[in-house]
Amino acid sequence: MNEEIQAYNDSLSAADKAIADKLAREINKHLTNAESKIWHRHPVWFLNGNPIVGYSKLKDSVRLLFWSGQSFEEEGLQPEGTFKAAEARYTDVKQIDTGLLKRWLEKGTKIQWDYKNIVKRKGVLERLL
């Protein structure tokens, strides 16, 4: 696992670390070609420079975020923000459904909006895949 991401996970409480470690393991397992790094202080995985998935500690949960998740049309993901992102929140590692997570990750590789160039396009998102 990426050392920066492991350090991020290690900084969390035991319960949140268990969630983060499981998410990181599953993401790494299914996004083998992705680049992972700490981006805006949170673990994020990218394909060709485009953010696909990441997670962050919120006050009451760990949020898993898919940048193009609203286009997945999947139960279990809630719209987040004004663009195409969708999230799932976890308060216990047992809430992570690895089969569902795998399906979301597969859709994340097939359904992408171009966040990489959003600033250049002055906030306009274009569909990549």
Secondary structure by P-SEA (a helix, b strand, c coil): ccaaaaaaaaaccaaaaaaaaaaaaaaaaccccccccccccbbbbbccccccccccccccbbbbbbcccccccccccccccccccccccccccccccaaaaaaaaaaaaccccccccccccccbbbbcc
